[in-house]
């Protein structure tokens, strides 16, 4: 706390003295050094990727080599730069067919950001920058006319009307109208807000059209399945649920999977997998011993032998090549030692320090047999039902009618929702009670609140690195050293804070991802959306709102000391916020440059997977471990989307302010490089969820609306700082329009992003075998030309792949994936044996000890020894 007080006191002295330094023009040396460092390391990483890509195809082309989802994509050349142009020419339809709706929506946001930033950058360079250059701001203590700053200590009385001889229209029509540039803030606030809303609306309409066509043309098991929750006790039976759904006259039920309390069975499966891994490790150790013995036995051993008798001696001609020079004969190789099998230590109880040592292979094999028998018995058992079921209908239309309707008049009862894919279901959470989920949700929320306070405290030293005076207040000697070395001072004040902030944005999302898993959600898609929400809150609140407050720590320190005076001195608060935004502009520019030019090439290189591979490689022992090493990395949208949203909001907030072109240019470069890098990773390198519905788009648009409101409030604050109260009042209608637009957006477009229109489903499902009959029954409006996203695909193989996938997933068609049903894998998964090459191993003579240990369910937690 003492360090925080010292930092706040140093910042109080720094606010007024360094206004000219932070009035919108950053030190060119700082940005130049940051740009040089990022270009150097980024270019090195990019060239390394170009060189390693054709050599490490198992990593950089994992989806193409191991996943059928990437088969429609074109093959990228193995030349150094030849892969760039084919990747750039991949169309949106190819992205949709290969990556799914989530990948399509993710890349669509980057395109929207590039369009917005290109337009705002154009106006910033043509209009905003020349106007600001022609009207520089002076220090705050200088009095200004209506278009400049006045004395900052003069209070603003927003509602003062008595005894006012001042013309009320003076602020609206200034004397020097030609030089009054502050109208630019109002005009561009409306213009940029209108452009953003137009892009959001237009892109949402296009995504809805693509989504309806994409999902309406599929009849997979997932598209026809309902997730029914809140089932009452008297309906918790498969036949009763089927009768209830069919009594609604919405369609025929194909199958019902009622979730049950499978906890004991799931735990038995997990314990069996642990036993298999220990058994495979024992087999691997034994095979290594056999290989070592074979290599040792093949070495020629010089033994002491007797000379051969003359009668058995061959002729001199035949003996020349085979007899050694010392006249002795070579005997056959002798095995130096017998085969050694691995052993493990078992304990009879938890209080036994030293237990018995038995043969590891026979012990774990016997334990595995017992686990298989127990699982087979549990699969025959009857488990208690839960109020959750997956119901597969005969058509997508019936499924959509069920999830778009209210099935029961009682609250929280018989609630139908779209089901996730069977591979997306987390079956361990299906038998959690509603009370358990609520408690977990509140516990995670409380943890996030505590973490938010903790992250806010961490921001104090990061913000203190932005100014040398704050560093000198805490570390005088180090501050004096920085004053004597300009380049090191620039590195500490600019590069170090951005590096720490970037490191936190990379590490902290893993913690929030873990917390999302602990909430007990049913599907991995819900966890992904929850991760996006949590990580965006962390990045936006801690690295923008809190950091802005810390950027003007002195004013807010005075605000908390004298709360009443700060409320009356509204101008001081507005001035503090405006000064903080101007002061933090270099920091955000360097932060965006580091995130884009500096880190994107390393993400393309997949430094994390490459650096961790030797660690995992050293820990791999069994064939199963080696098979897991070559699996493609997982692409999680919750790790990358929140940072992109934060950078987009920062660019919006600074779009009208002084030196806004630097932020906009850095932001455009970020989204341009990000679209290219993520396009390659989503299509070729990394694995991600395939049956996606693009639900993240509404979350993206909601966050953009939040950024718009923050941008408009910032613009109004800038006008208040310059004593333009009536003009700042003109921003209030814009705020109301934006809030109203967000509400109407939620009512109009969100349902279409959640459900599938019945018209889209009927258009995609061929119910009649006679196409002429269908054409005769169509009206003129039905025959109107409509855009079909699949008709635009030029690749014949891709169209065949899509049509085949849709046709084979229809009822009545045989295909390898027809057996994909909603069932807990613990009930039907085959009990396969170990992954090992040589299984011809004879058991040793220790059956009594091993059988006794397994029957007693001894814990095999000792180290395997040789």
N, C-alpha and C positions, 0 to 999 in steps of 0.2 A: 504493500500500500504506500510506503514511503516513496518508492520509485515512481509510482503513478502520480503522486502529488508533485514530485519534482518535475516529471514530464509535463504535467498540466501547467505548472508555473512557468516552465521554459517556453511552452507554446503560447502562453499569454503575452510574454514579451515579444514573441516572434510574429504575432498576427499583424500588428500595426507597422512594425519596422520593415517587414518584407512584403508589403503589399505590391510594390512595383515588380517584385520577382515573380509573384504568382498571379498577376493580373491577366493571365491568358497566354503569355508568351513563355514557353519553357526554355531551359538552357539547351541550345542545339547540341552541345557536347554530349549531354546525357543520352538523348535519343540516337545520336550518331554512334556512340559506343554500344548501345543496346542493339542497334541494327547490325553493326559489324559483327558482334558476337553471335547473334542469332543466324545471320547469313552464313557465317563460317561453319558453325556446328550443324546447321540445317542442311547446307549443301553437302557436307561430308557424309551425313546420314543418308541423304538421298542418293548420292553416288554409290555408297555402300549397298543400298538396297538394289540399285540397278545391277550391280555386279553379283550379288548373292541370289537374286530372284530366280534365275534359271538353274542355279545349283541346288538350292534348298526348296524344291518344289513341294515337298511334303509339308512345309510350313507356309510358304507364300502362295501356294495354289492348293490349299488343303480342301476347299470346297469343290474345286474342279476335279481333284483326284479321288476324293473319298465320298463325295455327296452327289447323288443324282440330281439334286436341285439345281446345280450349276451346269448340267449337261447342255441346256439350250444356248449357253453363252459361247461367244467365239473364242477360239484359242488365241492367246496372246503370244506374239513372237518372242523368241529367246534373245533377241538382240538387245543392245544396251539401252537404247531409247525407243526402240520400235514398238513397245507395248503401250506407249502413251496415247497415240492416235486411235488405235482400236478401242481402248478403254473410253476415250472421250466420245466416240461415236456410238456407244451403247445407248439405246433409246430408253425412254421411260417405260414403254411396254415390255422391253426385255428385263428391266429392273423389276417390274411388277411380276412377271412370270417366274423369275428366278429367286428374287429376294422376298417377295410377299408385300403386303400392304404396309407393314411397319417400316420396312426399308424404303418403300416408295414415299411414305409420308415424311420420314426423317430427311431424305434428300430434298423433298419439296420445300421444307422449311429453309434449307440453305439457299435454294433458288429464290425464294421469297425475300430472304435477307439481302441477297446480292442485288435484286431489283430495287429494293427500297434504298439501299446504301448508294447505288449508282445514281439514282435520282437526287438524293439529298447531297451527295458529293458534288454533283454538277452545280446545284444552286449554291452550295457553300463556296465553291471556287469562283463562280461567276458573279454572285451578288453579295453573299454574307461576308466573305473575307475582304473584298475591296471596301465595303462600307465600314467594317471594323478598323481597317487600316487607316481610313480617312478620319475616323473619330476615335482616337485613343483615349482610354480612361486615365484620369489623373488619380493622384493619391486621395484617400477618402477624406482627408481633412480639408481639401480644397472645396470651396463652394462652387456649385455648377448651376447652370440654367436649367430649364425644364428638361433638357435632353441629357443632362449629366448628373453627377453625384453632388449632393449637398452635404452639409455638415452631418456626420453620422450620429452625433449626439442630440440632434434636434428631433424631438418625439413626433410621431405621426398620430394624429387624432382622426381615426377613421370615420367617426360619427359626429364630429364637431360641426355645428351649424350656427351657433349663436355668435353674435358680434363678429361676423366674418365679412369684412369689406372686400375680400378677394374675389375676383371674377371666377365663378364656378366653371366657366368654359375655358379657362386659361390652360388647363392641362390637356384639354381635348384639341384646341386649335392654337398651337404655339406661335410665338411671334416669328421665329425663324423656321418656317415650315420645311424649307428645302433641306436644311441641315438636321432636321429632327429625324434621326434614323431609328428611333425606338419603335416606330410603327412596324418596322421590319419583324420584331419579335412576335407581334400579334398576327401579322399576315402569314409568316412561315409556320407559326404554331397551328393555325387552321389548315394551311396547305399540307404540311407533313402529316398531320393527323388524318386528313382526308385521304392522302395517298396510302397510308398504312391501313386504314379501314377498307379502302377499295381493294387493296391487294389481299387482305384477309378474306373478304367476302368472295372475290373472284376465285382465289385458290381453293377456298372451301367448297364452292359450287363444283369446281372441277374434280376435286377429290371425292365428293359425294357421288358424282356421276360415275367415276371410275370404280368406286367402292361398290355401288349398287350393281354395276355390270359385272364386276369381278366376283362378288359373293353370290349374286343371284344366278350366276351360270354354273354354280357348283352344287352338287347334291351329296356331299360326303356325309359320313356318319356324324361328324361334328356339327355340320350345318343343320342336321335334322334332329338334334338332341337338345332336350330341355334340362336345365338344372333346377329341380323343384326343391325348395327349402321350406322349413316351417310345417312339416307334415305332422298332423295330429296323431295321437297314439292309436286311435281306432283305424287309421289308414296306413299304418306302418307295415304293409305287406305288399308284395309284388302284384298279386292278382287284384287286390282292392285298389291299388293305385292305377292299374291298367283299366279297370272298370270305371273309375272316376274320370279319367282323362277321356275315355271314349264316350262317356255319357255327355260330355260337353259338345259332341257332334262337330269337332274340328278336324278329325282325321283318325286314322287307325294307328294303334301303338304297336311297334315292332318288338321292342324289348324294354324291360325295366330293370335297372340295377339299383337296388336299395342299399345304401351304405350302412355298414354295421361296425360294431366295435371290434376291429381287427388288430388291436394293439398287441395282443399276445402273439398272434401269427406274424405280424411285422417284426416284432423283436426277435422271434425265432429265426426269421429269414436273415436279419442283420447278424445275429450270432453265428449262423451257419456260414455266411460270407467271411466273417473273421476267421473261422476255423479253416475254411478253404485256403485263405491267404497264408495262414501259418503252415498248413500242410504243403502248399506249393513252395514255400520258403525252405522247408525241410527237404523236399525232393530236389530242389535246386542245389542245396549244399551237398547232398549226397552225390548228385551227378558231377559236381565239380571235383569231389574227392576221387571219383572213379576216373575222371579225365586226368587228374594229377597223377594217379597211380599208373595209368597207361603211359603217360609221358615219361615217368621215372623208370618204368620197366623196360622201355624201349632203348634206354641208354646202354652202351656196351660197358659191362663191368669186367674189370681185369681180376680174375680169380687165380689163386695159386693152384696149379694142376700138375699132374704127373705127365712125363713124356709118353707119347703114344708108342705101343709096341711096334716092332719092325714088321710083323705079319700084317698088321692093319694099316701100315703106312703106304700111302699111294706112291706112284712114280714121281720122279723129280719134275717131269713136265706138268703133271696134274697138280703137283703140290706148290708150284711157284706162286699161284695167285691166292691160295687159300691159307697157307701156313704163315704165321707171323714170323718176324725176323728173329725172335728169341727162341724159336723152336717149340713153343707151347701151342696148344690147340684152344680154340674159343668154345666155351660151353654155351648152351642155350641161356638166354637171359632169365634171371631169377627175380621174382616179384619181391621187392624189398620189404613190404609190409602188407598185411591183410586189409580188406576194404573196411573203412570206418564209417559207420552210420551216425547221423546227428542224434543227439540226445537232448531232452528237455527236463526241467525240474518241475515237479508238481508238488503242491502243498495240500495237506489234508484239511487244514483250517487256516483262517486268517492269522491266527496267533502263532503258527508254526514258522520259524525263521528259516529252517533248512528242511527241505522235503526230499522226496525220492527222485532219483534220476532214472528215466525210462527212455526207451527208443521213441524219438519224436515222430517218425513216420507212422509207426503202428498206433501210437497214442492218438494223434490227430485224425487218422483214418477211422479209428474206432469211435472217436467223438463225432466225426462227420456222419457215420452210419446212424448213430443214436439221434443226431439232429434231423436227419432225413426221415426217420421213423416218426419222430415227434411232429414234424411239419405235416406229414401225411395224415396223422391222426387229427391234428388241428384243422386241416382242410375239410375233414368229414364232420367237424363239429358245427353246431348252430350258434351263431353269435347274436347278441342283442341288437336290434335295429336302431338306427338313428333317424332324426327327422330330415334326411337329405337323400335325394334319389336322382338318378340320371335316366331320363325317359327318351327313347329314340322313336320318332314318328316316321310315318311312311313317306312324308314329303317335307320340303323346306317351308312351303306355305302353311302347313299345319303347325309346324314349330313356331313360325313367326306370329301366327294368330294367338298362340298360347302365351308367348312371352310379352306380347303387346297388350294383353287383356288382364283384367283383374279377375282372378279365378275364385276368390272366396271373400265374403263380406267381412270376415273377422280380420283384425289387424295382425300383422306379423305371422300370417298363416297362409300356406300354399302360395308362396311367391315363386313365380316362374321367371327365370333369366336364361340368357343364352349360355350354353355350356362351353367350357374350354375343350381343347382337343384332349383325347385320352392320354397322350404322352405328356400333356401339360398339367394334368391333375396331380396335386400333392395328396396322396391317399392317406398319409399319416395325419393330415389335418381335417379329413372328412368326418372323423368321429369325435372331433372336439365339440364340446357343448357351446351354446351361445354365450353362456356366462363366462366360460374360459376365454373365448375370443374377445369379449368386452374387457375383461380384466387385462388381457395381454395388450390390447389396444391402448388402454389408459396407462399401463406401465410404460409402454414405448413412448407415448406422448410426454409423460413426465420426464423420462430420460432425455428426450430431445430438448425439453425446456432447460434442464440442467446443463446439457451440452451447449446450448445456445449461450448461456451465461459464461460458461467456460471459454468458448471460442471468442466471445466479446472481450474477455480479459486478455486473451492471447493477442488480440489486435492492437493492444496498447503499445507493446514494444515494437511491433511492425510499423505502426504509424510514427513512432518516435524515430525510426531510422530515416524518415523522409527529410528531416531537417538536422543540420549540424548542431544547432543550439540545443535541441533536445538531447542529442548524444552527449554534448559537453556538460550538460547539467547532471547527467548520471555518471559519465566516464570522462572527466576533464582532460586527462592525458591523451586519451584516444581522440577526443574532439580536437585538441590542439594539433595532433598529428594529421588529422584529416584536413584541417585548414591549410597546412603547409604542402599538401599533395593534392592537386586538383583532380587528377585522374582517379586516384583511389577514393577521393571524396565522391566523385560521380558514381563510381561503382557501388559504394556503400549506400548512397542516398537514392539510387534508382534501381540498379540491378539486384541488389540484395533483397529489398522488400518484395519486388515482383517475383523473385525466385522462391522466396518463402511462401508467398501467397499461392503460387502455382503448385508448389509441393503439397500444400494443404488441400487444394482442390483435387489433387490426384489421390491422396491417401484417405481423407475423411470419407469420401463416398463408399469405400469398402465397409466402414463402420455402419453407415446408414443402410447399406444393403443387408448387412447382418441383422440389424434391427427390424427391417422389413420382413425378413424370413421368420422372425420370432413372433410376429403378430398372428400367425395361424390362418393365413389366407388359403383359399382353396386351390388356386392356380398360380403358376409361375408368371402368367401375364399380369395378374393383379399385383404381384410382388414387384414386377417391373415398373408399373405405373406408380406404385407407392414409393419406390426408390427415386423415380424422377421427381415426385413432389417433395420428398424430404431433401434431396440434394439441391433442388432449386431454392428451397427456403434457406438452406445453409449458405449457398453462394450469394444469393441476392441480399439477404438480411445482413450477413456477417461481412461480406466483402463489398457492399455498396452502402447500405443504410448505416450500419455501425461504423464503417470506415469513414464515411462522410462526417459523422458526428465527431469521431476522433480527429479527423482532419481539421476541425475547428474546435479543438478541445477546450481552449481558453474561454470561449464564449459560453459553451455549455457548462463549463465549470462554474462560471459566474451565474449561469442560469439556475443551476441547482443550489447555489449559495443564496441567491436573492431571487426567489421564485416570483414574488409579487412584482418586483421591479422589472424583471424580464418580461412578464406579461404586459406591463404597461409600455415597455420599450420594445414594441413589435419590430421597429426598424433594426434594432441591434440583432435580434434573432435572424431576420431576413438577411442582414449583412453578413452574419456569421456563416449561414448556409451558402450564400453566393461566393464568399471568399473560400469556403472549403471546396466547392466544385472547381473553382479556378485553380486552387492550389493542387488538387489531386489530378488535374488533367495530365501532367507528365507521367504520373504513376500509372494511370489507366492506359495511356498510349503505349508505354513500355510493357505493361501487362499483356495487352492484345498482341503486340509484336512478338513477345516471347511465346504466347500460346499458339500463334499461327505459324510464323516463319521459323521459330525455334523448335517447337515441340511436334508439329505435324509430321515432319520427315522422320522423327524418331518413332512416332506411332505407326507410320508406314513400315518402318524397319522392324516393328514389334520387339523393341528392346527388352520389354519385360519377359516375354516368352523366351527370347534368345539368351538372356542373362540367367534365367532360372532353369533352363534346360540342363546345363552341367550339374546343377544341384540335384535335380530330379533324376538325372542319369546316374549319378553316384549312388543314390538311394534305391534305384531299381534293382531288383534281384530276380524276380520271376518273370516268365513270359507275359503274365497279365500286366505287370508293371511296365514292361516295354511296350505293350500294346496301347496302354494309356498315354504313353509319352508322345505318340504320333497323332493323337486326336487334335483336331483344329481348335484354336482358342475360341472362347465364347465372346460374342459381341453383345455387350449390355448397354442398352440405350440410356439407362439411368446414370451411367458414368460420364457420358459425353454430351447429352442434350442439355442438362442444366447449365454447364459452362457456356455453351453456345447461346442460350437464352440470355444469360447475364451480359455477355458481350454485346448482343443485339440491343438490349435495354440501355446499356452505357452509351452506345452510339446514338440512340434516339435522344437521350437526355442532353447530350452535348451537341446535337445537330444544329442549334441556332446560336450557341454561345461563341465567344471569341476563340479563335484557333480551332474551330470545330472540324476543319478539313483534315487535320492530323488524325483525329480519332476516327473519322469516317473512312479515310484512306486505309488506315490500319485494319479497321473492321472489314472493309471490302476484301482486302488481301486474306484475312482470316477465313471468311466464308468461301472464297474462291478456292483456296487450298484445301479447306475442310471438305468441300463437296467432292473434290477429286480424290482425296485420301480415303474418305469413308465409302465412296463408291467402289473403290478397289477392294477394301476390306469386306464390305457387305456381300460383294458378288463372288470374290475369288478366295479370300484368305481366311475369313473367320466364320464360325457357325453361329446361327441365331434362330430364333423361333420362326417356324415356317407358317403354321396356320395362324396368321395374325389378322386383325381386323382394323388396324389403323386408329385405335382409340386414343393414341397419344396426340392426335392433331387438335382435338378440342382443348387439351391441356396446354398445348403450345399457344393457341390463340388466346386463351384466358391470361396467360403470362404476358403476352404481347399487349393486351389491353391494360394490364397493370403497369407495364412500362410506359404506355401512352399517358396514363393518368399521372404518373411520376414526372414525365416530360412536361406536361402542361402545368403542373404545380411548380416545377422548377422555373419555367418561363415566367409565370406570374410572380414568383419570388424575385427574379431579376428585375422586373418592372417595379416592384415595390422597393427594391434597393435603390433604384434611380428616381424614387418619389413620383412614379407614374401610377397613382392609385386608380384613376378611371380606366386606364388602359389595361392594368392588371385585372380590373373587374370584367373586361371583355373576355378574359380567359374562362371565367366562371360558366358562361353558357356552353363553351366548348367542353368543359369537364362534365357538365350535365348531359350533353349530347353523347359523349363517349360512354358514360355509365349506362345511359338508356340503350345505346347500340349494343353494349355487351349483354344487357339483359335480353334484348330481342334476339341477339345472336344465339343465346342459350336456348330460347324457346323455339326458334325457327330451324336452326341447323343441327343442334345436338341430337335430337331424336333420329335424324337421318344418318348420323354418324354412329348411332347405337343399334338401330334396327335395320332390317332389309324391307323395302317397300314390297307389298304383295304384287304390284304390277311388274316389278323387276323379276320376281320369282316366277310368275306365270309366263313372262316372255322368254325365260331361259329354259323352262321345262317343256319338252315336246310331249304333250299328252296324246296326240293323235298320230297315227302312222300315215295318214293321208295328208300330205302337205297342201294339196289343192283344196281339201275340205277346210283346212285352217285358214287359207287365204280367202275363201268365199265368206267365211264367218267374220272376217275382219272388217272394220269400218275404215273410212278414209283417214281418220285420225290415227288408226293403228298402222296404216301403211305409210305414214310419214317417215321420212328418212331419219334414223337415229344413229348416233355415234356408237360404234362397237369397238371397244379397245382391243379386242382380239383380232378383228379384221385388219387392223393396221400393222400387225406383226408380219414382217417380211420374211423372217426365218421360218422355213417350212418345218424344220425339225422342232422348233419351239411350239408352233401351232399344234403339231401332232402330239407333242408331249402334254400340252394343256388339255386337248380334247380327249386324249387317252385317260388322263387322270380323272376328268369329269365323268367319262362314260363308265369307267371301271368302278367308280364309287357309287353308281346308281344301283338300286336294289335289283337283284336278279342277275347281275353280271359277276362272273368269276374273275378274280384278280388276286395277286399275291397279298394285297392289303385288305381284302374283303373281311378277314377275320379281325380287323381292328375294332374292338368293342370296348365299352366302358366297364372294365372289370379290374379289380385290384390285382396287380401283378403277383402279389404274394399267394394268390389263390391258384394261379395257372402257370406260373413260371416253371420251366423244367428244372429239375434238380440235377444240373450237370455236374460232372466231376472236375478234377483239377486240370489246369492247363500245364501239361508237362509232356516232354518228348518221350521219355523212356518210363513206362509204367511196369516193366517186368521186375518187380522188387519182391523178394521173399521176406516174409515177416520173421522176426527174431523170436526166440523162445522166452517171451515175457508176458504171456497172455493173462496170467493171474493179476499181476500188478497193474497192467493197463486196464483190464476190465473193472477192477476195483476202483481205480481212479476215475474212470468215466462214469460208473454208476453213482459214485459219490459227487459227481459234477464238480470235480476239482478244477480250480482256476489255473489255466495254462498261461500264467503271466510271467514265468521265468524265461531267462534268455536261452536260446538254443545254442548249445555248445557242442564242440567236436572233441 
